[in-house]
Amino acid sequence: VLSLSLSITVSEKAMNKLNSQMIIFLLFTTLFLSFSPSSQLYPTIHDVLVSNGLPAGLLPQEVDSYSLYDDGRLEVYLD
């Protein structure tokens, strides 16, 4: 009976350590992904302007959103 309770204690300690490691891993992964430059899914309007040979300062910083269509039309929504 003594060896059985000892193995349960070791198992609980192992599970607690595993849970702690998992929590730390998830925390760091979440922080890394939230600050990753790739977290920006779409380029800014200023990036679109520059990639099309236009100056980034053509539009103000207060651009709320934009739509770029396949036919080349660009709609810009200001804040």
Phi and psi in radians as a Rosetta constraint file:
Dihedral C 1 N 2 CA 2 C 2 CIRCULARHARMONIC -1.118 0.35
Dihedral N 2 CA 2 C 2 N 3 CIRCULARHARMONIC -0.745 0.35
Dihedral C 2 N 3 CA 3 C 3 CIRCULARHARMONIC -1.176 0.35
Dihedral N 3 CA 3 C 3 N 4 CIRCULARHARMONIC -0.555 0.35
Dihedral C 3 N 4 CA 4 C 4 CIRCULARHARMONIC -1.158 0.35
Dihedral N 4 CA 4 C 4 N 5 CIRCULARHARMONIC -0.799 0.35
Dihedral C 4 N 5 CA 5 C 5 CIRCULARHARMONIC -1.172 0.35
Dihedral N 5 CA 5 C 5 N 6 CIRCULARHARMONIC -0.554 0.35
Dihedral C 5 N 6 CA 6 C 6 CIRCULARHARMONIC -1.169 0.35
Dihedral N 6 CA 6 C 6 N 7 CIRCULARHARMONIC -0.727 0.35
Dihedral C 6 N 7 CA 7 C 7 CIRCULARHARMONIC -1.184 0.35
Dihedral N 7 CA 7 C 7 N 8 CIRCULARHARMONIC -0.560 0.35
Dihedral C 7 N 8 CA 8 C 8 CIRCULARHARMONIC -1.188 0.35
Dihedral N 8 CA 8 C 8 N 9 CIRCULARHARMONIC -0.707 0.35
Dihedral C 8 N 9 CA 9 C 9 CIRCULARHARMONIC -1.114 0.35
Dihedral N 9 CA 9 C 9 N 10 CIRCULARHARMONIC -0.762 0.35
Dihedral C 9 N 10 CA 10 C 10 CIRCULARHARMONIC -1.107 0.35
Dihedral N 10 CA 10 C 10 N 11 CIRCULARHARMONIC -0.716 0.35
Dihedral C 10 N 11 CA 11 C 11 CIRCULARHARMONIC -1.123 0.35
Dihedral N 11 CA 11 C 11 N 12 CIRCULARHARMONIC -0.717 0.35
Dihedral C 11 N 12 CA 12 C 12 CIRCULARHARMONIC -1.146 0.35
Dihedral N 12 CA 12 C 12 N 13 CIRCULARHARMONIC -0.697 0.35
Dihedral C 12 N 13 CA 13 C 13 CIRCULARHARMONIC -1.120 0.35
Dihedral N 13 CA 13 C 13 N 14 CIRCULARHARMONIC -0.724 0.35
Dihedral C 13 N 14 CA 14 C 14 CIRCULARHARMONIC -1.114 0.35
Dihedral N 14 CA 14 C 14 N 15 CIRCULARHARMONIC -0.714 0.35
Dihedral C 14 N 15 CA 15 C 15 CIRCULARHARMONIC -1.156 0.35
Dihedral N 15 CA 15 C 15 N 16 CIRCULARHARMONIC -0.721 0.35
Dihedral C 15 N 16 CA 16 C 16 CIRCULARHARMONIC -1.089 0.35
Dihedral N 16 CA 16 C 16 N 17 CIRCULARHARMONIC -0.721 0.35
Dihedral C 16 N 17 CA 17 C 17 CIRCULARHARMONIC -1.147 0.35
Dihedral N 17 CA 17 C 17 N 18 CIRCULARHARMONIC -0.742 0.35
Dihedral C 17 N 18 CA 18 C 18 CIRCULARHARMONIC -1.100 0.35
Dihedral N 18 CA 18 C 18 N 19 CIRCULARHARMONIC -0.743 0.35
Dihedral C 18 N 19 CA 19 C 19 CIRCULARHARMONIC -1.091 0.35
Dihedral N 19 CA 19 C 19 N 20 CIRCULARHARMONIC -0.733 0.35
Dihedral C 19 N 20 CA 20 C 20 CIRCULARHARMONIC -1.103 0.35
Dihedral N 20 CA 20 C 20 N 21 CIRCULARHARMONIC -0.762 0.35
Dihedral C 20 N 21 CA 21 C 21 CIRCULARHARMONIC -1.139 0.35
Dihedral N 21 CA 21 C 21 N 22 CIRCULARHARMONIC -0.665 0.35
Dihedral C 21 N 22 CA 22 C 22 CIRCULARHARMONIC -1.152 0.35
Dihedral N 22 CA 22 C 22 N 23 CIRCULARHARMONIC -0.723 0.35
Dihedral C 22 N 23 CA 23 C 23 CIRCULARHARMONIC -1.113 0.35
Dihedral N 23 CA 23 C 23 N 24 CIRCULARHARMONIC -0.772 0.35
Dihedral C 23 N 24 CA 24 C 24 CIRCULARHARMONIC -1.107 0.35
Dihedral N 24 CA 24 C 24 N 25 CIRCULARHARMONIC -0.760 0.35
Dihedral C 24 N 25 CA 25 C 25 CIRCULARHARMONIC -1.047 0.35
Dihedral N 25 CA 25 C 25 N 26 CIRCULARHARMONIC -0.816 0.35
Dihedral C 25 N 26 CA 26 C 26 CIRCULARHARMONIC -1.135 0.35
Dihedral N 26 CA 26 C 26 N 27 CIRCULARHARMONIC -0.657 0.35
Dihedral C 26 N 27 CA 27 C 27 CIRCULARHARMONIC -1.104 0.35
Dihedral N 27 CA 27 C 27 N 28 CIRCULARHARMONIC -0.860 0.35
Dihedral C 27 N 28 CA 28 C 28 CIRCULARHARMONIC -1.159 0.35
Dihedral N 28 CA 28 C 28 N 29 CIRCULARHARMONIC -0.649 0.35
Dihedral C 28 N 29 CA 29 C 29 CIRCULARHARMONIC -1.112 0.35
Dihedral N 29 CA 29 C 29 N 30 CIRCULARHARMONIC -0.763 0.35
Dihedral C 29 N 30 CA 30 C 30 CIRCULARHARMONIC -1.096 0.35
Dihedral N 30 CA 30 C 30 N 31 CIRCULARHARMONIC -0.786 0.35
Dihedral C 30 N 31 CA 31 C 31 CIRCULARHARMONIC -1.114 0.35
Dihedral N 31 CA 31 C 31 N 32 CIRCULARHARMONIC -0.741 0.35
Dihedral C 31 N 32 CA 32 C 32 CIRCULARHARMONIC -1.090 0.35
Dihedral N 32 CA 32 C 32 N 33 CIRCULARHARMONIC -0.793 0.35
Dihedral C 32 N 33 CA 33 C 33 CIRCULARHARMONIC -1.205 0.35
Dihedral N 33 CA 33 C 33 N 34 CIRCULARHARMONIC -0.560 0.35
Dihedral C 33 N 34 CA 34 C 34 CIRCULARHARMONIC -1.287 0.35
Dihedral N 34 CA 34 C 34 N 35 CIRCULARHARMONIC -0.439 0.35
Dihedral C 34 N 35 CA 35 C 35 CIRCULARHARMONIC -1.822 0.35
Dihedral N 35 CA 35 C 35 N 36 CIRCULARHARMONIC 0.077 0.35
Dihedral C 35 N 36 CA 36 C 36 CIRCULARHARMONIC -1.279 0.35
Dihedral N 36 CA 36 C 36 N 37 CIRCULARHARMONIC 2.388 0.35
Dihedral C 36 N 37 CA 37 C 37 CIRCULARHARMONIC -1.076 0.35
Dihedral N 37 CA 37 C 37 N 38 CIRCULARHARMONIC -0.433 0.35
Dihedral C 37 N 38 CA 38 C 38 CIRCULARHARMONIC -1.339 0.35
Dihedral N 38 CA 38 C 38 N 39 CIRCULARHARMONIC -0.037 0.35
Dihedral C 38 N 39 CA 39 C 39 CIRCULARHARMONIC -1.253 0.35
Dihedral N 39 CA 39 C 39 N 40 CIRCULARHARMONIC -0.261 0.35
Dihedral C 39 N 40 CA 40 C 40 CIRCULARHARMONIC -1.428 0.35
Dihedral N 40 CA 40 C 40 N 41 CIRCULARHARMONIC 1.977 0.35
Dihedral C 40 N 41 CA 41 C 41 CIRCULARHARMONIC -1.331 0.35
Dihedral N 41 CA 41 C 41 N 42 CIRCULARHARMONIC -0.609 0.35
Dihedral C 41 N 42 CA 42 C 42 CIRCULARHARMONIC -2.133 0.35
Dihedral N 42 CA 42 C 42 N 43 CIRCULARHARMONIC 2.572 0.35
Dihedral C 42 N 43 CA 43 C 43 CIRCULARHARMONIC -1.207 0.35
Dihedral N 43 CA 43 C 43 N 44 CIRCULARHARMONIC 2.685 0.35
Dihedral C 43 N 44 CA 44 C 44 CIRCULARHARMONIC -1.232 0.35
Dihedral N 44 CA 44 C 44 N 45 CIRCULARHARMONIC 2.847 0.35
Dihedral C 44 N 45 CA 45 C 45 CIRCULARHARMONIC -1.063 0.35
Dihedral N 45 CA 45 C 45 N 46 CIRCULARHARMONIC -0.569 0.35
Dihedral C 45 N 46 CA 46 C 46 CIRCULARHARMONIC -1.224 0.35
Dihedral N 46 CA 46 C 46 N 47 CIRCULARHARMONIC -0.582 0.35
Dihedral C 46 N 47 CA 47 C 47 CIRCULARHARMONIC -1.156 0.35
Dihedral N 47 CA 47 C 47 N 48 CIRCULARHARMONIC -0.684 0.35
Dihedral C 47 N 48 CA 48 C 48 CIRCULARHARMONIC -1.125 0.35
Dihedral N 48 CA 48 C 48 N 49 CIRCULARHARMONIC -0.744 0.35
Dihedral C 48 N 49 CA 49 C 49 CIRCULARHARMONIC -1.045 0.35
Dihedral N 49 CA 49 C 49 N 50 CIRCULARHARMONIC -0.870 0.35
Dihedral C 49 N 50 CA 50 C 50 CIRCULARHARMONIC -1.097 0.35
Dihedral N 50 CA 50 C 50 N 51 CIRCULARHARMONIC -0.709 0.35
Dihedral C 50 N 51 CA 51 C 51 CIRCULARHARMONIC -1.191 0.35
Dihedral N 51 CA 51 C 51 N 52 CIRCULARHARMONIC -0.291 0.35
Dihedral C 51 N 52 CA 52 C 52 CIRCULARHARMONIC -1.827 0.35
Dihedral N 52 CA 52 C 52 N 53 CIRCULARHARMONIC 0.298 0.35
Dihedral C 52 N 53 CA 53 C 53 CIRCULARHARMONIC 1.394 0.35
Dihedral N 53 CA 53 C 53 N 54 CIRCULARHARMONIC 0.282 0.35
Dihedral C 53 N 54 CA 54 C 54 CIRCULARHARMONIC -1.871 0.35
Dihedral N 54 CA 54 C 54 N 55 CIRCULARHARMONIC 2.709 0.35
Dihedral C 54 N 55 CA 55 C 55 CIRCULARHARMONIC -1.255 0.35
Dihedral N 55 CA 55 C 55 N 56 CIRCULARHARMONIC 2.473 0.35
Dihedral C 55 N 56 CA 56 C 56 CIRCULARHARMONIC -1.110 0.35
Dihedral N 56 CA 56 C 56 N 57 CIRCULARHARMONIC -0.489 0.35
Dihedral C 56 N 57 CA 57 C 57 CIRCULARHARMONIC -1.405 0.35
Dihedral N 57 CA 57 C 57 N 58 CIRCULARHARMONIC 0.098 0.35
Dihedral C 57 N 58 CA 58 C 58 CIRCULARHARMONIC -1.091 0.35
Dihedral N 58 CA 58 C 58 N 59 CIRCULARHARMONIC -0.581 0.35
Dihedral C 58 N 59 CA 59 C 59 CIRCULARHARMONIC -2.024 0.35
Dihedral N 59 CA 59 C 59 N 60 CIRCULARHARMONIC 2.630 0.35
Dihedral C 59 N 60 CA 60 C 60 CIRCULARHARMONIC -1.237 0.35
Dihedral N 60 CA 60 C 60 N 61 CIRCULARHARMONIC 2.893 0.35
Dihedral C 60 N 61 CA 61 C 61 CIRCULARHARMONIC -1.195 0.35
Dihedral N 61 CA 61 C 61 N 62 CIRCULARHARMONIC -0.318 0.35
Dihedral C 61 N 62 CA 62 C 62 CIRCULARHARMONIC -1.427 0.35
Dihedral N 62 CA 62 C 62 N 63 CIRCULARHARMONIC 0.445 0.35
Dihedral C 62 N 63 CA 63 C 63 CIRCULARHARMONIC -1.235 0.35
Dihedral N 63 CA 63 C 63 N 64 CIRCULARHARMONIC 2.166 0.35
Dihedral C 63 N 64 CA 64 C 64 CIRCULARHARMONIC -1.401 0.35
Dihedral N 64 CA 64 C 64 N 65 CIRCULARHARMONIC -0.824 0.35
Dihedral C 64 N 65 CA 65 C 65 CIRCULARHARMONIC -2.844 0.35
Dihedral N 65 CA 65 C 65 N 66 CIRCULARHARMONIC 3.031 0.35
Dihedral C 65 N 66 CA 66 C 66 CIRCULARHARMONIC -2.643 0.35
Dihedral N 66 CA 66 C 66 N 67 CIRCULARHARMONIC 2.820 0.35
Dihedral C 66 N 67 CA 67 C 67 CIRCULARHARMONIC -2.265 0.35
Dihedral N 67 CA 67 C 67 N 68 CIRCULARHARMONIC 2.201 0.35
Dihedral C 67 N 68 CA 68 C 68 CIRCULARHARMONIC -1.982 0.35
Dihedral N 68 CA 68 C 68 N 69 CIRCULARHARMONIC 2.064 0.35
Dihedral C 68 N 69 CA 69 C 69 CIRCULARHARMONIC -1.693 0.35
Dihedral N 69 CA 69 C 69 N 70 CIRCULARHARMONIC 2.787 0.35
Dihedral C 69 N 70 CA 70 C 70 CIRCULARHARMONIC -1.072 0.35
Dihedral N 70 CA 70 C 70 N 71 CIRCULARHARMONIC -0.501 0.35
Dihedral C 70 N 71 CA 71 C 71 CIRCULARHARMONIC -1.456 0.35
Dihedral N 71 CA 71 C 71 N 72 CIRCULARHARMONIC 0.075 0.35
Dihedral C 71 N 72 CA 72 C 72 CIRCULARHARMONIC 1.722 0.35
Dihedral N 72 CA 72 C 72 N 73 CIRCULARHARMONIC -0.152 0.35
Dihedral C 72 N 73 CA 73 C 73 CIRCULARHARMONIC -1.180 0.35
Dihedral N 73 CA 73 C 73 N 74 CIRCULARHARMONIC 2.536 0.35
Dihedral C 73 N 74 CA 74 C 74 CIRCULARHARMONIC -2.296 0.35
Dihedral N 74 CA 74 C 74 N 75 CIRCULARHARMONIC 2.126 0.35
Dihedral C 74 N 75 CA 75 C 75 CIRCULARHARMONIC -1.916 0.35
Dihedral N 75 CA 75 C 75 N 76 CIRCULARHARMONIC 2.253 0.35
Dihedral C 75 N 76 CA 76 C 76 CIRCULARHARMONIC -2.062 0.35
Dihedral N 76 CA 76 C 76 N 77 CIRCULARHARMONIC 2.306 0.35
Dihedral C 76 N 77 CA 77 C 77 CIRCULARHARMONIC -1.969 0.35
Dihedral N 77 CA 77 C 77 N 78 CIRCULARHARMONIC 2.079 0.35
Dihedral C 77 N 78 CA 78 C 78 CIRCULARHARMONIC -1.570 0.35
Dihedral N 78 CA 78 C 78 N 79 CIRCULARHARMONIC 2.679 0.35
